[in-house]
Amino acid sequence: EKSGTVEEQRARLTASMVQDAIKAAPKKQLKIFGNGHRRKLQEMWGIAHTFGVPLEDEVAAQGDCGTPYALQFPHSNTAAVYQDLANTVVREVSKLKFKDDTRPEITYNDDTNLVEINKGEESINPKELRLKCRCAACVEEMTGRQIVREEDISDDVKPTLITGLGNYAVAMDWSDGHKSLYPYSSFVKSFQNTKPRPNIEEEAVLQ
């Protein structure tokens, strides 16, 4: 016996019909953060490895039942993403454990007023580097248009704090109060030919 008013019964019936329609509909790929979002993150923050993990109901269901999705559906596209992620983690950990530290040493030389890489092997003018900042205050995120202008930056600007972040980027505090994060590839020549490898295209699966 159904309970509730006629309106409530109709509402439940409508909700049930919508749920059935969604389940019956073909899977559709939705780029929930927009086209090129991962590329923007890689360029802005020096992230070398990114992964687009499909949103699948079965992933949660397999977690609940105790058998990992990747083991239950080893040949699926979603399992391939998780396998790719796991392999990348293993490679990066191996680099840290067995290889020499290849990160460049970034310092500021107050005598020459230059930001130096590896004790002077390379150098860049502080103002030039300040203008390379890709944060939201300096560059329009959606279009990539430069917001900050050269005349906006003092010729005397210099870094007051330089902090390495992981293997691919460095953070800088500036004398004008600004804070920047630079991928090494944005200003270190030896890193400029280092491109992130292709990743499986980002997607969310709507069911």
Sequence and secondary structure as in RCSB ss.txt:
>XXXX:A:sequence
EKSGTVEEQRARLTASMVQDAIKAAPKKQLKIFGNGHRRKLQEMWGIAHTFGVPLEDEVAAQGDCGTPYALQFPH
SNTAAVYQDLANTVVREVSKLKFKDDTRPEITYNDDTNLVEINKGEESINPKELRLKCRCAACVEEMTGRQIVRE
EDISDDVKPTLITGLGNYAVAMDWSDGHKSLYPYSSFVKSFQNTKPRPNIEEEAVLQ
>XXXX:A:secstr
   S HHHHHHHHHHHHHHHHHHHS  EEE TT TTHHHHHHHHH           HHHHHHHHHTS HHHHSTT
SHHHHHHHHHHHHHHHHHHHHHHS      EEEETTTTEEEETTTTEEE HHHHHTT  STTTB TTT  B S G
GGS TT  EEEEEEETTTEEEEEETTS EEEEEGGGT GGGTT          EEE 
